[in-house]
Amino acid sequence: MGNQQSAPPDEPGTGAPGERRSTRRSTKALSTGPPITEEQVRKRQHISKEILDTERKYVHHLDTLCRVYIAPLKESASSNKGMIRAEDIKLIFSIVEVIANFHKTFLDEVEARVQNWGPVQCIGDVFLKNLDFFKFYSTYVNGYNEAMMCISRCTDRNKQFAEFLEAAAHNPATDLLDLASFLIMPIQRLPRYVMLLADLLKNTPASHPDHANLTQALQRLKSVADFVNEAKRKAENAQKVMEVQNSLCSSKHMNGPLVVPHRKFIAEGDLAYHPPPKTSPLALKKSPSSSIFDPSSPPPSPSNLRNKQEVLHFHLFNDCILLSRGDKSLVTFRKSDTAKKWRVKVMAKLTQVETKYLPDTPTIKYAFEVIVAPASSSSSSSSSSLSVARSFVFSATDQATKEDWIKQLYLLRSQAMPRKEVVDAEAEEIAAENIDKQRKEEAKRQKEDAKKKQEEDKRRAKEEKAKASQQEEAQRKKKKKKGEKEPLIKKGEKKKKGMCPCFG
């Protein structure tokens, strides 16, 4: 790669001939601009080193992916006892090997420039020359979600493949990263290039020989990265769904795989769950035909809830919810794992879920009720883990968190309902109005309760005063009846306050 080392100021880089002539003319025209400052030289050197360091790390991870995952699976597939089919391997890894081979060459070119870095060194032409290959990333991005689905399907059906993935993730060579963490790296790489080149251009004056090539490379790379960015958001969400599925231990309450094409992760968090006593009506099984969504039904009474509470973890998706207990016995130590795994208590579609706004009480604040109907009352499918309706009373840490959970559940349920037209803006407005109405009603109720209490306190004080006056009057009459007289003040005694001045 010797012919791609430091280029002279009047001939930046080694791009295509047409690009080189264009850049040379623009450089000559802009050479009268302000020269590069010492601060810009320092920042350009720092950014170029970051480009090189991150590229080395990226190439290392791609090589690890090929050695630890792809090679053993291909070798296994060539035998009669393969873990998964060759078609599945191609679907999962797509063009990873092609990307890995390209970036080894690209890394050599970047190293040749950065290791000979100087105030007028150029790197924009290196990106320009390789832009055509970066466009092939769209092929990888388009197949990413399908790859995640294939991994989930093969893991569920093939115990040997699941064990292979677990063993590979604990291999020191993988730096304790699982397969999903490796597969998302190519999707994250192009946006990183855009960020680094933008920083480099920001510190490259117009008079610098690298300015024109950097400008052109950044513009063209952005057009590719814009598409990848949207796919990146979807891919990261798909990876999150995969992570949640991997964090769940097997449970009879799970109804099929969590990873499905349409499912999106929305939110998760711990909520305090207040279970009712076994003798409470809330704990009794309800008939599937009972109207549990009746808004006129009274909220749970605080007296029907146990003082003892437990923490449940809430996973919210665009079409379902998971309620789980933390299982510390299943803790793992991979970087890509959550701190602990979850044992599912309830899995249900959002079309089976109703939320109710509960007022604050002296013992429970920021509470709301989640009612889960059995599958037969809202759907013919068996996607619910419940055969009867259940009521769950949760309390959040503050009012804002409570309202956020209620709003999200309401909106997502509205969107999940089988209606021809569901407009997000209208649903959000309805949800906001509903929450605001409930908040005002709660404030009005609390104000009325405070007013009633104040009036009651005044009434009691008046009654107590009247009672005291009656007792004093009765005592006075009793003394008068016995003929008792008021004692006279003896000589030498001080006049008491309120006595007639004729005494003493």
C-alpha positions as CSV (number, residue, x, y, z in Angstrom):
1,M,0.0,0.0,0.0
2,G,3.1,2.3,-0.4
3,N,1.5,4.3,-3.2
4,Q,-1.2,5.5,-0.8
5,Q,1.0,7.1,1.9
6,S,1.2,10.9,2.6
7,A,0.2,13.0,-0.3
8,P,1.7,16.4,-1.1
9,P,-0.4,19.5,-0.4
10,D,-1.1,20.1,-4.1
11,E,-2.3,16.5,-4.8
12,P,-4.5,15.2,-2.0
13,G,-5.0,11.4,-1.9
14,T,-5.3,8.9,-4.7
15,G,-9.0,9.1,-5.7
16,A,-10.3,8.5,-9.2
17,P,-8.6,10.6,-12.0
18,G,-11.7,12.8,-12.5
19,E,-12.0,13.4,-8.8
20,R,-8.3,14.1,-8.4
21,R,-8.4,16.8,-11.1
22,S,-11.5,18.4,-9.6
23,T,-10.0,18.4,-6.1
24,R,-6.7,19.9,-7.4
25,R,-8.5,22.8,-9.0
26,S,-10.7,23.4,-5.9
27,T,-7.6,23.2,-3.7
28,K,-5.8,25.8,-5.8
29,A,-8.8,28.1,-5.7
30,L,-9.2,27.8,-1.9
31,S,-5.5,28.0,-1.1
32,T,-5.8,31.7,-0.2
33,G,-8.1,30.8,2.8
34,P,-7.0,30.9,6.4
35,P,-4.3,28.3,7.2
36,I,-4.9,25.4,9.6
37,T,-4.4,26.3,13.3
38,E,-2.4,24.3,15.8
39,E,-5.6,23.4,17.6
40,Q,-7.1,22.0,14.4
41,V,-3.9,20.1,13.7
42,R,-4.2,18.5,17.2
43,K,-7.9,17.7,16.8
44,R,-7.4,16.2,13.3
45,Q,-4.7,13.9,14.6
46,H,-6.9,12.8,17.5
47,I,-9.9,12.1,15.3
48,S,-7.7,10.2,12.7
49,K,-6.4,8.0,15.5
50,E,-10.0,7.3,16.7
51,I,-10.9,6.3,13.1
52,L,-8.0,3.9,13.1
53,D,-8.5,2.5,16.6
54,T,-12.3,1.9,16.1
55,E,-11.5,0.3,12.7
56,R,-9.1,-2.1,14.2
57,K,-11.6,-3.1,16.9
58,Y,-14.3,-3.5,14.3
59,V,-12.1,-5.8,12.1
60,H,-11.2,-7.8,15.2
61,H,-14.8,-8.4,16.0
62,L,-15.7,-9.4,12.5
63,D,-12.8,-11.8,12.5
64,T,-14.0,-13.3,15.8
65,L,-17.5,-13.7,14.4
66,C,-16.1,-15.6,11.4
67,R,-13.8,-17.8,13.5
68,V,-15.9,-18.6,16.6
69,Y,-19.4,-18.7,15.0
70,I,-19.4,-19.1,11.2
71,A,-16.6,-21.5,10.6
72,P,-17.7,-24.2,13.2
73,L,-21.3,-23.9,12.0
74,K,-20.3,-24.4,8.3
75,E,-18.1,-27.3,9.2
76,S,-21.0,-28.9,11.2
77,A,-23.4,-28.2,8.3
78,S,-21.2,-30.1,5.9
79,S,-21.6,-33.2,7.9
80,N,-24.7,-35.3,8.3
81,K,-25.1,-34.2,11.9
82,G,-25.1,-30.4,11.4
83,M,-26.6,-28.2,14.1
84,I,-28.5,-26.1,11.6
85,R,-28.9,-26.1,7.8
86,A,-26.6,-24.3,5.4
87,E,-29.6,-22.2,4.3
88,D,-30.1,-21.0,7.9
89,I,-26.4,-20.1,8.2
90,K,-26.6,-18.0,5.1
91,L,-29.8,-16.3,6.4
92,I,-28.2,-15.5,9.8
93,F,-24.8,-14.3,8.7
94,S,-25.7,-12.9,5.2
95,I,-22.6,-11.2,3.7
96,V,-20.6,-10.9,7.0
97,E,-17.6,-12.7,5.5
98,V,-17.5,-10.4,2.5
99,I,-17.7,-7.4,4.8
100,A,-14.9,-8.8,7.0
101,N,-12.6,-9.3,4.0
102,F,-13.2,-5.8,2.6
103,H,-12.5,-4.2,6.0
104,K,-9.2,-5.9,6.3
105,T,-8.1,-4.2,3.1
106,F,-9.7,-0.9,4.2
107,L,-7.9,-1.1,7.5
108,D,-4.5,-1.4,5.7
109,E,-5.3,1.8,3.8
110,V,-6.4,3.7,6.9
111,E,-3.3,2.6,8.8
112,A,-1.0,3.7,5.9
113,R,-2.4,7.2,6.2
114,V,-2.8,7.6,10.0
115,Q,0.7,6.1,10.8
116,N,2.2,8.8,8.6
117,W,0.0,11.6,9.8
118,G,1.0,15.2,9.5
119,P,-0.6,18.6,9.3
120,V,-1.4,18.2,5.5
121,Q,-2.1,14.5,5.5
122,C,-5.4,13.4,3.8
123,I,-7.9,10.6,4.4
124,G,-11.0,11.7,2.6
125,D,-10.0,10.1,-0.6
126,V,-9.7,6.7,1.1
127,F,-13.4,6.9,1.9
128,L,-14.3,8.2,-1.5
129,K,-12.5,5.3,-3.2
130,N,-14.4,2.7,-1.2
131,L,-17.9,4.3,-1.2
132,D,-19.3,1.8,-3.7
133,F,-18.7,-1.0,-1.3
134,F,-20.3,0.7,1.6
135,K,-23.6,0.7,-0.4
136,F,-23.5,-3.1,-0.1
137,Y,-24.3,-2.6,3.6
138,S,-27.9,-2.2,2.6
139,T,-28.0,-5.9,1.7
140,Y,-27.0,-6.8,5.2
141,V,-29.3,-4.3,6.8
142,N,-32.3,-5.6,4.8
143,G,-31.8,-9.1,6.1
144,Y,-31.1,-8.3,9.7
145,N,-34.6,-8.8,11.2
146,E,-35.0,-12.0,9.3
147,A,-31.7,-13.2,10.7
148,M,-32.9,-12.5,14.3
149,M,-36.0,-14.5,13.6
150,C,-34.0,-17.4,12.2
151,I,-31.8,-17.4,15.3
152,S,-34.8,-17.5,17.6
153,R,-36.4,-20.3,15.6
154,C,-33.3,-22.4,15.4
155,T,-32.6,-21.9,19.1
156,D,-36.1,-23.1,20.1
157,R,-36.0,-26.1,17.8
158,N,-32.4,-27.2,18.2
159,K,-31.0,-27.8,21.7
160,Q,-27.5,-28.4,20.2
161,F,-27.5,-25.0,18.5
162,A,-28.7,-23.3,21.6
163,E,-25.8,-24.9,23.6
164,F,-23.3,-23.9,20.9
165,L,-24.4,-20.2,21.1
166,E,-24.2,-20.3,24.9
167,A,-20.7,-21.9,24.8
168,A,-19.5,-19.4,22.2
169,A,-20.7,-16.5,24.2
170,H,-18.6,-17.7,27.1
171,N,-15.5,-18.1,24.9
172,P,-12.8,-15.6,26.0
173,A,-12.2,-14.8,22.4
174,T,-15.7,-13.2,22.1
175,D,-15.1,-10.9,25.0
176,L,-18.3,-12.3,26.6
177,L,-20.5,-11.0,23.8
178,D,-23.3,-13.0,22.4
179,L,-24.2,-13.6,18.7
180,A,-26.7,-10.8,18.5
181,S,-24.2,-8.3,19.8
182,F,-21.8,-9.2,17.0
183,L,-24.4,-9.1,14.2
184,I,-25.5,-5.6,15.0
185,M,-22.0,-4.2,14.7
186,P,-22.1,-3.7,10.9
187,I,-25.3,-1.7,11.2
188,Q,-23.7,0.6,13.8
189,R,-20.5,1.1,11.8
190,L,-21.7,3.4,9.0
191,P,-23.3,6.0,11.3
192,R,-20.0,6.0,13.3
193,Y,-18.1,6.8,10.1
194,V,-20.4,9.8,9.4
195,M,-19.9,11.1,12.9
196,L,-16.1,10.8,12.7
197,L,-15.8,12.4,9.2
198,A,-18.1,15.2,10.3
199,D,-15.8,15.9,13.3
200,L,-12.8,15.8,11.0
201,L,-14.3,18.1,8.4
202,K,-15.2,20.5,11.2
203,N,-11.5,20.9,12.0
204,T,-10.4,21.0,8.4
205,P,-10.2,24.6,6.9
206,A,-11.2,25.2,3.3
207,S,-7.6,25.8,2.4
208,H,-6.6,22.3,3.5
209,P,-6.0,19.7,0.7
210,D,-8.3,17.2,2.4
211,H,-11.3,19.5,2.6
212,A,-12.9,18.9,-0.8
213,N,-12.6,15.1,-0.5
214,L,-13.9,15.0,3.0
215,T,-16.9,17.2,2.0
216,Q,-17.7,14.9,-0.9
217,A,-17.1,11.7,1.1
218,L,-19.3,12.9,4.0
219,Q,-22.2,13.9,1.7
220,R,-22.2,10.6,-0.2
221,L,-21.7,8.5,2.9
222,K,-24.7,10.3,4.6
223,S,-27.0,9.3,1.8
224,V,-26.1,5.6,2.5
225,A,-26.1,6.1,6.3
226,D,-29.6,7.7,6.3
227,F,-31.1,4.5,5.1
228,V,-29.0,2.5,7.5
229,N,-29.9,4.7,10.5
230,E,-33.6,3.9,10.1
231,A,-32.7,0.2,9.8
232,K,-30.4,0.6,12.7
233,R,-33.2,1.7,15.0
234,K,-35.3,-1.2,13.9
235,A,-32.4,-3.6,14.3
236,E,-31.5,-2.3,17.8
237,N,-35.2,-2.8,18.7
238,A,-35.2,-6.3,17.3
239,Q,-32.0,-7.0,19.3
240,K,-33.7,-5.7,22.4
241,V,-36.6,-8.1,21.9
242,M,-34.1,-10.9,21.4
243,E,-32.3,-9.9,24.7
244,V,-35.6,-10.0,26.6
245,Q,-36.4,-13.4,25.2
246,N,-32.9,-14.6,26.2
247,S,-33.4,-13.2,29.7
248,L,-36.6,-15.3,30.3
249,C,-36.3,-18.8,31.7
250,S,-38.7,-21.4,30.4
251,S,-42.2,-21.0,31.8
252,K,-45.6,-22.5,31.2
253,H,-46.9,-19.0,31.0
254,M,-45.0,-18.3,27.8
255,N,-47.1,-18.9,24.7
256,G,-44.6,-19.3,21.9
257,P,-41.4,-17.3,21.1
258,L,-41.3,-13.6,22.0
259,V,-39.4,-12.8,18.8
260,V,-41.9,-12.4,16.0
261,P,-41.7,-10.1,12.9
262,H,-44.2,-7.4,14.0
263,R,-43.2,-7.2,17.7
264,K,-41.5,-4.0,19.0
265,F,-40.0,-3.3,22.4
266,I,-41.5,-0.2,24.1
267,A,-40.5,0.0,27.7
268,E,-39.7,-2.0,30.9
269,G,-39.4,-1.3,34.6
270,D,-40.0,-2.5,38.1
271,L,-43.4,-1.8,39.7
272,A,-44.6,-2.6,43.2
273,Y,-47.3,-5.2,43.1
274,H,-49.9,-5.3,45.9
275,P,-51.5,-8.8,45.9
276,P,-55.0,-9.1,47.5
277,P,-55.6,-11.6,50.3
278,K,-56.9,-14.9,49.3
279,T,-60.3,-14.1,50.8
280,S,-60.6,-10.9,48.8
281,P,-63.0,-10.7,45.8
282,L,-60.0,-9.5,43.8
283,A,-58.2,-12.8,44.3
284,L,-61.3,-14.9,43.4
285,K,-61.5,-16.3,39.8
286,K,-63.9,-14.4,37.6
287,S,-66.0,-15.9,34.9
288,P,-64.6,-15.4,31.4
289,S,-67.9,-13.9,30.5
290,S,-67.9,-11.3,33.3
291,S,-67.8,-7.7,32.2
292,I,-64.4,-6.8,33.7
293,F,-64.0,-3.8,31.5
294,D,-67.0,-2.0,32.9
295,P,-65.7,1.5,33.7
296,S,-68.4,1.9,36.4
297,S,-67.1,-1.0,38.4
298,P,-65.6,0.3,41.8
299,P,-61.8,0.4,42.2
300,P,-60.1,-2.0,44.7
301,S,-60.5,-0.9,48.3
302,P,-57.2,-0.4,50.2
303,S,-58.6,-2.7,52.9
304,N,-58.6,-5.5,50.3
305,L,-54.9,-5.2,49.6
306,R,-52.1,-6.8,51.6
307,N,-49.7,-4.5,53.4
308,K,-46.9,-6.8,52.1
309,Q,-45.9,-6.0,48.5
310,E,-43.5,-7.6,46.0
311,V,-41.7,-6.3,42.9
312,L,-42.7,-7.4,39.5
313,H,-40.8,-6.5,36.3
314,F,-43.0,-5.1,33.5
315,H,-42.0,-5.6,29.9
316,L,-44.2,-3.6,27.5
317,F,-44.3,-4.4,23.7
318,N,-46.4,-2.9,21.0
319,D,-48.8,-5.9,21.1
320,C,-48.4,-7.6,24.5
321,I,-47.2,-7.4,28.1
322,L,-45.0,-9.6,30.3
323,L,-45.2,-9.6,34.1
324,S,-42.2,-11.4,35.6
325,R,-40.5,-12.1,38.9
326,G,-36.7,-11.7,39.2
327,D,-34.9,-15.0,39.5
328,K,-31.5,-14.5,41.2
329,S,-30.6,-18.1,40.8
330,L,-30.3,-17.6,37.0
331,V,-27.8,-14.7,37.1
332,T,-25.2,-14.8,34.3
333,F,-22.1,-12.7,33.7
334,R,-22.1,-12.0,29.9
335,K,-21.8,-8.4,29.0
336,S,-24.8,-8.6,26.8
337,D,-27.0,-10.2,29.5
338,T,-29.3,-8.4,31.9
339,A,-28.3,-8.5,35.5
340,K,-30.8,-11.2,36.3
341,K,-33.2,-13.5,34.4
342,W,-36.9,-13.4,34.7
343,R,-39.5,-16.0,35.5
344,V,-42.7,-15.1,33.6
345,K,-45.9,-14.8,35.7
346,V,-48.3,-13.5,33.0
347,M,-48.0,-13.0,29.2
348,A,-51.0,-11.4,27.5
349,K,-52.0,-9.5,24.4
350,L,-52.7,-5.8,24.8
351,T,-56.3,-6.4,23.5
352,Q,-56.9,-8.4,26.7
353,V,-55.5,-5.6,29.0
354,E,-57.4,-2.8,30.6
355,T,-56.0,-0.1,32.9
356,K,-57.8,1.8,35.7
357,Y,-56.7,5.0,37.4
358,L,-56.8,4.5,41.2
359,P,-56.9,7.3,43.8
360,D,-54.2,7.8,46.4
361,T,-54.8,6.3,49.8
362,P,-52.9,6.8,53.1
363,T,-51.2,3.4,52.6
364,I,-50.8,3.2,48.8
365,K,-49.9,6.1,46.5
366,Y,-49.5,6.4,42.7
367,A,-51.5,3.2,42.1
368,F,-53.2,1.9,39.1
369,E,-55.0,-1.3,38.2
370,V,-54.2,-3.7,35.3
371,I,-56.9,-6.1,34.5
372,V,-56.1,-9.0,32.2
373,A,-58.9,-10.9,30.5
374,P,-58.7,-14.5,29.5
375,A,-58.0,-15.1,25.8
376,S,-61.6,-16.4,25.1
377,S,-63.1,-13.0,26.0
378,S,-61.2,-11.0,23.5
379,S,-59.6,-13.4,21.0
380,S,-60.0,-16.8,19.7
381,S,-56.2,-17.4,19.9
382,S,-54.5,-18.9,22.9
383,S,-51.9,-16.1,23.2
384,S,-52.8,-15.5,26.8
385,S,-51.3,-17.4,29.7
386,L,-54.6,-16.9,31.7
387,S,-57.7,-19.0,31.6
388,V,-59.6,-16.6,33.9
389,A,-59.5,-12.8,34.4
390,R,-56.9,-11.4,36.8
391,S,-56.6,-8.0,38.5
392,F,-53.1,-6.6,39.4
393,V,-52.7,-3.4,41.5
394,F,-49.4,-1.7,40.9
395,S,-47.9,1.4,42.5
396,A,-45.2,3.6,40.8
397,T,-42.5,5.7,42.4
398,D,-44.2,9.0,41.5
399,Q,-47.2,10.5,39.8
400,A,-45.4,11.1,36.4
401,T,-44.3,7.5,36.2
402,K,-47.8,6.3,37.0
403,E,-49.4,8.5,34.3
404,D,-46.7,7.5,31.8
405,W,-47.5,3.8,32.2
406,I,-51.3,4.4,32.0
407,K,-50.9,6.5,28.9
408,Q,-48.6,4.0,27.1
409,L,-50.9,1.1,27.9
410,Y,-53.9,3.0,26.7
411,L,-52.4,4.2,23.4
412,L,-50.9,0.8,22.5
413,R,-54.1,-1.0,23.3
414,S,-56.0,1.5,21.2
415,Q,-53.6,0.8,18.3
416,A,-53.8,-3.0,18.8
417,M,-57.6,-3.1,18.8
418,P,-59.1,-4.5,15.5
419,R,-60.4,-1.3,14.1
420,K,-60.0,-0.1,10.5
421,E,-58.6,3.3,11.3
422,V,-56.6,4.2,14.4
423,V,-55.0,7.6,14.3
424,D,-52.1,8.0,16.7
425,A,-52.8,11.7,17.3
426,E,-56.4,11.1,18.1
427,A,-55.6,8.2,20.4
428,E,-52.9,10.3,22.2
429,E,-55.4,13.2,22.6
430,I,-58.0,10.9,24.0
431,A,-55.5,9.3,26.4
432,A,-54.3,12.8,27.6
433,E,-57.9,13.9,28.1
434,N,-58.8,10.8,29.9
435,I,-55.8,11.1,32.3
436,D,-56.5,14.8,32.8
437,K,-60.1,14.1,33.5
438,Q,-59.2,11.4,36.1
439,R,-56.6,13.8,37.6
440,K,-59.2,16.6,37.9
441,E,-61.8,14.2,39.4
442,E,-59.2,13.0,41.9
443,A,-58.2,16.6,42.8
444,K,-61.8,17.5,43.2
445,R,-62.5,14.5,45.4
446,Q,-59.5,15.3,47.6
447,K,-60.6,19.0,47.8
448,E,-64.2,17.9,48.8
449,D,-62.8,15.5,51.3
450,A,-60.6,18.2,52.8
451,K,-63.6,20.6,52.9
452,K,-65.8,18.0,54.6
453,K,-63.1,17.3,57.1
454,Q,-62.7,21.0,57.8
455,E,-66.4,21.4,58.3
456,E,-66.5,18.3,60.5
457,D,-63.7,19.7,62.6
458,K,-65.6,23.0,63.0
459,R,-68.8,21.2,63.9
460,R,-67.1,19.1,66.5
461,A,-65.3,22.1,68.0
462,K,-68.6,23.9,68.2
463,E,-70.3,20.9,69.8
464,E,-67.4,20.6,72.3
465,K,-67.6,24.3,73.2
466,A,-71.4,24.1,73.6
467,K,-71.0,21.0,75.8
468,A,-68.4,22.7,77.9
469,S,-70.6,25.8,78.4
470,Q,-73.5,23.5,79.3
471,Q,-71.4,21.7,81.9
472,E,-70.2,25.1,83.3
473,E,-73.7,26.4,83.5
474,A,-74.9,23.2,85.2
475,Q,-72.1,23.4,87.7
476,R,-72.9,27.0,88.5
477,K,-76.6,26.2,89.0
478,K,-75.6,23.3,91.3
479,K,-73.5,25.5,93.5
480,K,-76.2,28.2,93.6
481,K,-78.8,25.7,94.6
482,K,-76.6,24.6,97.6
483,G,-76.5,28.2,98.8
484,E,-72.8,28.7,98.3
485,K,-71.6,32.3,98.1
486,E,-68.7,33.8,96.4
487,P,-65.8,34.1,99.0
488,L,-64.9,37.6,100.1
489,I,-61.3,38.9,99.8
490,K,-59.6,39.0,103.1
491,K,-57.7,41.9,104.3
492,G,-54.1,41.9,103.0
493,E,-55.0,39.7,100.0
494,K,-54.3,41.1,96.5
495,K,-57.3,42.0,94.4
496,K,-58.0,39.3,91.9
497,K,-58.5,40.2,88.2
498,G,-62.1,40.9,87.4
499,M,-63.1,41.6,91.1
500,C,-65.2,44.6,92.0
501,P,-63.0,47.6,93.0
502,C,-65.1,48.1,96.2
503,F,-63.4,45.1,97.7
504,G,-60.1,45.5,99.4
